Amino acid sequence: MELRVRFAETDQIGIAHHAAYVVWLEAARVEWLRALDLRYRDLEDQGVSLAVTAVDVRYRQALRFDDRVRIDVVLEEARSRRLRFGYRVVQLADDAPAEDAAIDPVARPPGTAATPGPLAATAATVHVPTDRRGVAQRLPSAWLAAIAPHVGGGR
């Protein structure tokens, strides 16, 4: 998923605030699921949420207002009661071609992505499926079957 750092996401010295990264990770994760034809809203409609139990972000290079950014997502672990996603936040050059929305971000053909620039951050999130009361439960089997083949970036 690509985005530009918005002014509202920066601090007093013009650097992307650390909290913005967590929002970007969520957006990228939801789009990753959508690329697999899975809508997070449908999971919620079934009474299941993916509660975030851990977030780890390692900042490597500052991002500033209007920087182009790409967030790459990899499913690192998929079990019935635990999911772990890994992320790479990469700055893109302004003259790099924009991501084609029609291209599947899970399995992008070689040569179609914008040329990556510096690695701005790496991150991981851990999720536990819960019911509407926040009680841990198993991920619906259809969802687990749909995402499990993609652990480690597999397609």
C-alpha positions as CSV (number, residue, x, y, z in Angstrom):
1,M,0.0,0.0,0.0
2,E,1.3,3.5,-0.9
3,L,0.5,6.8,0.8
4,R,1.9,10.3,1.3
5,V,2.7,11.6,4.8
6,R,0.0,14.1,5.6
7,F,0.7,17.3,7.4
8,A,-1.6,16.3,10.3
9,E,0.7,13.2,10.8
10,T,3.8,15.3,11.5
11,D,5.1,16.8,14.7
12,Q,6.4,20.3,15.4
13,I,9.6,19.7,13.4
14,G,7.9,18.2,10.4
15,I,8.7,14.5,11.1
16,A,6.0,11.9,10.8
17,H,4.8,11.2,14.4
18,H,5.4,7.7,15.7
19,A,1.7,7.1,16.3
20,A,1.0,7.6,12.5
21,Y,2.9,4.4,11.8
22,V,0.4,2.3,13.7
23,V,-2.5,3.7,11.7
24,W,-0.5,3.0,8.5
25,L,0.1,-0.6,9.5
26,E,-3.6,-1.1,10.1
27,A,-4.5,0.3,6.7
28,A,-1.9,-1.8,5.0
29,R,-3.1,-4.9,6.9
30,V,-6.7,-4.3,5.9
31,E,-5.6,-3.8,2.2
32,W,-3.5,-7.0,2.4
33,L,-6.6,-8.9,3.4
34,R,-8.7,-7.2,0.7
35,A,-6.2,-8.3,-1.9
36,L,-7.0,-11.9,-0.8
37,D,-10.7,-11.1,-1.3
38,L,-11.2,-11.0,2.5
39,R,-12.9,-8.0,4.0
40,Y,-12.2,-7.2,7.6
41,R,-15.7,-5.8,7.8
42,D,-17.1,-9.2,7.0
43,L,-15.1,-10.7,9.9
44,E,-16.5,-8.0,12.2
45,D,-20.0,-8.8,10.9
46,Q,-19.4,-12.4,12.0
47,G,-18.8,-11.1,15.5
48,V,-15.0,-11.6,15.4
49,S,-12.4,-8.9,15.9
50,L,-8.6,-9.2,15.6
51,A,-7.5,-7.6,18.8
52,V,-4.0,-6.1,18.7
53,T,-2.0,-7.6,21.5
54,A,1.4,-6.3,20.5
55,V,2.9,-3.7,18.3
56,D,6.7,-3.3,17.7
57,V,8.0,-0.5,15.4
58,R,11.7,0.0,14.8
59,Y,12.3,3.5,13.3
60,R,15.3,3.7,11.0
61,Q,14.9,6.9,9.1
62,A,12.6,9.9,9.6
63,L,9.7,10.5,7.2
64,R,8.5,14.0,6.6
65,F,5.4,15.8,5.3
66,D,4.6,14.8,1.7
67,D,7.1,11.9,1.5
68,R,5.8,9.0,-0.5
69,V,5.7,5.8,1.5
70,R,5.0,2.1,0.7
71,I,4.1,-0.3,3.4
72,D,4.8,-4.0,2.6
73,V,3.0,-6.6,4.6
74,V,3.9,-10.2,5.3
75,L,1.9,-12.7,7.3
76,E,4.5,-14.3,9.5
77,E,2.3,-16.6,11.6
78,A,-1.3,-17.9,11.2
79,R,-2.8,-20.0,13.9
80,S,-6.4,-20.3,15.0
81,R,-5.8,-18.1,18.1
82,R,-2.9,-15.9,16.9
83,L,-1.8,-14.0,13.9
84,R,1.5,-12.1,13.4
85,F,2.1,-9.7,10.6
86,G,5.5,-8.1,9.6
87,Y,5.8,-4.8,7.8
88,R,8.5,-2.8,6.0
89,V,7.9,0.9,5.7
90,V,9.9,2.2,2.7
91,Q,10.3,5.7,1.4
92,L,9.7,6.1,-2.3
93,A,11.3,8.7,-4.6
94,D,8.9,11.4,-5.8
95,D,9.7,10.5,-9.4
96,A,9.0,6.8,-9.0
97,P,5.9,5.6,-10.8
98,A,2.8,5.4,-8.6
99,E,1.5,2.0,-7.6
100,D,-1.1,0.7,-10.0
101,A,-4.3,0.0,-7.9
102,A,-5.2,-2.8,-10.3
103,I,-2.0,-4.7,-9.3
104,D,-2.4,-7.3,-6.6
105,P,-0.1,-6.1,-3.7
106,V,0.2,-9.7,-2.4
107,A,1.8,-11.0,-5.6
108,R,3.0,-8.0,-7.6
109,P,4.7,-8.9,-10.9
110,P,8.4,-8.0,-11.1
111,G,9.2,-4.6,-12.4
112,T,5.7,-3.1,-11.6
113,A,6.4,-1.6,-8.2
114,A,7.9,1.9,-7.6
115,T,11.6,1.8,-7.0
116,P,12.1,1.6,-3.3
117,G,14.2,4.1,-1.4
118,P,15.5,4.0,2.1
119,L,13.9,1.7,4.7
120,A,12.1,4.0,7.1
121,A,10.9,1.4,9.6
122,T,10.2,-2.3,10.3
123,A,7.3,-3.4,12.4
124,A,5.3,-6.3,13.6
125,T,1.8,-6.7,15.1
126,V,0.3,-9.7,16.9
127,H,-3.5,-10.3,16.9
128,V,-5.8,-12.5,18.8
129,P,-9.3,-13.2,17.5
130,T,-12.0,-12.1,20.0
131,D,-15.7,-12.0,20.2
132,R,-17.6,-8.8,20.8
133,R,-17.0,-9.0,24.5
134,G,-13.2,-9.2,24.0
135,V,-13.0,-12.9,24.9
136,A,-10.4,-14.8,22.9
137,Q,-11.8,-17.3,20.4
138,R,-10.7,-19.2,17.3
139,L,-10.4,-17.5,14.0
140,P,-13.2,-18.8,11.7
141,S,-11.8,-21.8,9.8
142,A,-12.6,-20.4,6.4
143,W,-10.5,-17.3,7.2
144,L,-7.6,-19.4,8.5
145,A,-7.8,-21.6,5.4
146,A,-7.7,-18.6,3.2
147,I,-4.7,-16.9,4.8
148,A,-2.6,-19.8,6.0
149,P,-1.1,-20.4,2.5
150,H,0.3,-16.9,2.6
151,V,2.5,-17.3,5.7
152,G,6.0,-16.0,4.9
153,G,4.8,-14.3,1.7
154,G,3.6,-17.5,0.0
155,R,0.9,-17.1,-2.7
